[in-house]
């Protein structure tokens, strides 16, 4: 027959059941071993998310260390004594002063070069102007400007060579800057006149009447130089029987030029 007396090991203890009920009611695990096991498992075999978090933490730590070192480097002078700071300041001041002197020297040199360049440019401009003037005087270039036209027609007798030469000389004295006969022969400083069959020879070229002389200069002054009493016009009309016509012009174009001649004997003086 079954034993009606319950066995002690199968009979649940009231206290034990109450303890289980109390843990269940508070939602706690009475055995801490599973938590430690999970921590050990995470350290031994970390998941991908844990690895990423660890890498980010390492990067943040490195950045923090670098920032701290930079801050210490910026505080280089914070630990210096007053005398040491004064020495550093004196050194910086000396460097700045040397830099200012160098800047001043370079600026002075720049000004010297600028002045030299301006002087050189002015000298070149003056030389070019002199060349242009000499080319005009020598008759080496075409020219234009105000002036007059003088037309000489022969009648019963020929025009005397001396009369033409006197006319040219009076015009030169009055400031004529360029002269041309018959639109073809430029008068120069060394021009010469001579009698020739059928006309007058000018610089080896034949001039045939009527003689047209175009002159650049002040028109009024040039006319006065030709028409004064016993002047060129009166001589041509009275002694040579020629008729003379003078026209003042706002623009006279002289296109003929002379061939440059090289001096045979004259040479520039010493220092020229």
C-alpha positions in Angstrom: 0.0 0.0 0.0 1.2 3.4 -0.6 2.8 5.2 2.2 0.4 8.0 3.1 3.3 9.9 4.7 4.8 12.4 2.3 8.6 12.3 1.7 10.6 15.2 2.9 12.4 15.8 -0.4 9.2 15.8 -2.5 7.4 18.1 -0.2 7.9 21.6 -1.3 9.0 24.0 1.4 6.8 27.1 1.8 9.8 29.4 2.1 11.4 28.2 -1.1 8.2 28.7 -3.1 7.8 32.1 -1.6 11.4 33.0 -2.7 10.7 32.0 -6.3 7.5 34.0 -6.3 9.4 37.0 -4.9 12.1 36.9 -7.7 9.5 36.4 -10.4 7.5 39.4 -9.0 10.6 41.7 -9.2 11.9 40.4 -12.7 15.4 39.6 -11.4 17.6 36.7 -12.2 18.7 35.0 -9.0 21.8 33.5 -10.8 24.4 36.1 -11.9 26.4 33.6 -13.9 24.6 34.2 -17.3 25.6 38.0 -17.3 29.3 37.2 -16.8 29.1 34.6 -19.4 27.7 37.1 -21.9 30.5 39.6 -21.1 33.2 37.0 -21.6 31.7 35.9 -24.9 31.6 39.6 -26.1 35.2 40.1 -25.3 36.3 36.8 -26.9 34.1 37.0 -30.0 33.0 40.7 -30.5 30.2 41.4 -33.0 30.7 43.8 -36.0 28.8 46.6 -34.2 31.1 46.3 -31.2 34.2 46.5 -33.5 32.9 49.7 -35.2 32.3 51.3 -31.8 35.8 50.4 -30.6 37.4 51.9 -33.7 35.4 55.2 -33.3 36.4 55.4 -29.7 40.1 54.9 -30.7 39.9 57.7 -33.3 38.3 60.1 -30.8 41.0 59.3 -28.3 43.7 60.0 -30.8 42.2 63.3 -31.8 42.0 64.3 -28.1 45.7 63.5 -27.6 46.7 65.6 -30.7 44.6 68.5 -29.5 46.2 68.4 -26.1 49.7 68.4 -27.7 48.8 71.4 -30.0 47.6 73.3 -27.0 50.9 72.7 -25.1 52.8 73.7 -28.2 50.9 77.0 -28.4 51.8 77.6 -24.8 55.6 77.6 -25.5 56.1 81.1 -24.1 53.8 80.6 -21.1 56.6 79.1 -19.0 59.3 81.6 -19.8 60.5 84.2 -17.3 60.2 87.9 -17.9 63.9 88.3 -18.8 63.6 85.5 -21.3 60.5 87.0 -22.8 62.3 90.3 -23.2 65.1 88.6 -25.0 62.6 87.0 -27.4 60.9 90.3 -27.9 64.3 92.0 -28.6 65.1 89.3 -31.2 61.8 89.8 -32.9 62.2 93.6 -32.9 65.6 93.3 -34.5 64.3 91.0 -37.2 61.5 93.5 -37.9 63.9 96.4 -38.1 66.2 94.5 -40.5 63.2 93.7 -42.6 62.2 97.4 -42.6 65.7 98.5 -43.6 65.7 95.9 -46.5 62.3 97.2 -47.7 63.6 100.7 -47.6 66.7 99.7 -49.6 64.6 97.9 -52.2 62.3 100.9 -52.5 65.2 103.3 -53.0 66.7 101.0 -55.6 63.3 100.8 -57.3 63.1 104.7 -57.4 66.6 104.9 -58.8 65.7 102.4 -61.6 62.5 104.3 -62.3 64.3 107.6 -62.6 67.0 106.0 -64.8 64.3 104.6 -67.0 62.6 107.9 -67.3 65.8 109.7 -68.0 66.7 107.1 -70.7 63.2 107.4 -72.2 63.5 111.2 -72.3 66.9 110.9 -73.9 65.5 108.5 -76.5 62.5 110.8 -77.2 64.9 113.8 -77.6 67.1 111.8 -79.9 64.2 110.6 -82.1 62.9 114.2 -82.3 66.4 115.4 -83.4 66.5 112.7 -86.0 63.1 113.7 -87.4 64.2 117.4 -87.5 67.4 116.6 -89.2 65.6 114.3 -91.8 63.3 117.2 -92.6 66.1 119.7 -92.9 68.2 117.4 -95.0 65.1 116.6 -97.2 65.2 112.9 -96.6 61.5 112.5 -95.8 58.2 113.8 -97.3 56.6 116.7 -95.4 53.4 118.7 -95.2 52.4 121.9 -93.6 51.3 125.5 -94.2 53.2 127.7 -96.6 53.0 129.2 -100.1 53.4 128.5 -103.8 55.5 130.8 -106.0 55.1 130.5 -109.7 57.7 132.2 -112.0 56.9 132.5 -115.8 59.4 133.7 -118.3 58.4 136.2 -120.9 60.8 137.8 -123.3 64.0 136.7 -121.6 65.3 133.9 -119.4 65.2 133.9 -115.7 68.7 134.5 -114.3 70.2 131.7 -112.2 71.3 134.2 -109.6 67.7 135.5 -109.2 66.5 131.9 -108.4 69.4 131.5 -106.0 68.6 134.8 -104.2 65.0 133.7 -103.9 65.9 130.5 -102.2 68.3 132.2 -99.8 65.7 134.8 -98.8 63.2 132.1 -98.1 65.7 130.2 -96.0 66.5 133.3 -94.0 62.7 133.8 -93.4 62.4 130.3 -91.9 61.5 128.1 -94.7 61.6 124.5 -93.5 61.3 122.6 -96.8 61.3 123.7 -100.5 60.6 121.9 -103.7 60.8 122.9 -107.4 58.3 121.7 -110.0 56.9 118.9 -107.8 60.1 116.9 -108.5 63.3 118.3 -107.0 63.8 118.8 -103.3 66.0 121.8 -102.3 68.7 120.9 -99.8 71.4 122.8 -97.9 74.0 121.9 -100.6 71.8 122.4 -103.6 73.4 124.2 -106.6 72.0 126.0 -109.6 73.5 126.2 -113.1 72.5 127.4 -116.6 71.3 124.7 -118.9 69.8 124.4 -122.4 66.1 124.8 -122.1 66.0 125.8 -118.5 68.1 125.7 -115.3 69.9 122.8 -113.8 69.3 122.1 -110.2 71.5 119.5 -108.5 72.2 117.9 -111.9 68.5 117.8 -112.9 66.9 120.0 -115.6 64.2 122.5 -114.5 62.0 123.9 -117.3 59.9 127.0 -117.1 57.5 127.9 -115.6 59.3 127.4 -112.3 57.0 126.5 -109.5 58.5 126.7 -106.0 56.5 125.3 -103.1 57.7 126.3 -99.6 56.6 125.2 -96.0 56.8 127.8 -93.3 54.9 130.8 -92.0 53.0 132.0 -95.1 52.9 135.7 -94.1 56.6 135.8 -93.1 57.6 134.0 -96.3 55.5 136.4 -98.5 57.1 139.4 -96.7 60.6 138.0 -97.4 59.8 137.8 -101.1 58.0 141.1 -101.7 60.0 143.7 -99.8 61.5 146.6 -101.8 64.3 145.4 -104.1 63.6 141.9 -103.0 63.3 138.7 -105.1 60.0 139.4 -106.7 61.0 142.9 -107.7 64.3 141.6 -109.1 62.6 138.9 -111.2 60.0 141.2 -112.6 62.3 144.2 -113.2 65.5 142.6 -114.4 64.4 139.2 -115.7 61.1 140.3 -117.2 59.3 137.4 -115.5 55.8 137.4 -114.0 55.5 136.2 -110.4 52.4 134.8 -108.7 52.3 134.0 -104.9 49.6 131.9 -103.2 49.4 131.4 -99.4 48.3 127.9 -98.6 47.0 126.2 -95.5 48.6 122.9 -96.5 51.6 122.3 -98.8 52.6 118.7 -99.6 56.2 118.1 -100.5 56.7 114.5 -101.6 60.2 114.5 -103.3 63.2 113.5 -101.2 66.9 113.8 -101.5 69.4 110.9 -101.5 71.5 111.1 -98.4 75.1 111.9 -99.1 78.0 110.8 -96.9 80.5 113.5 -96.0 83.9 113.0 -97.6 86.0 115.1 -95.3 84.0 116.1 -92.2 83.9 113.8 -89.2 82.3 114.1 -85.8 84.4 115.9 -83.2 85.9 114.2 -80.1 83.2 113.3 -77.6 80.3 113.5 -80.2 
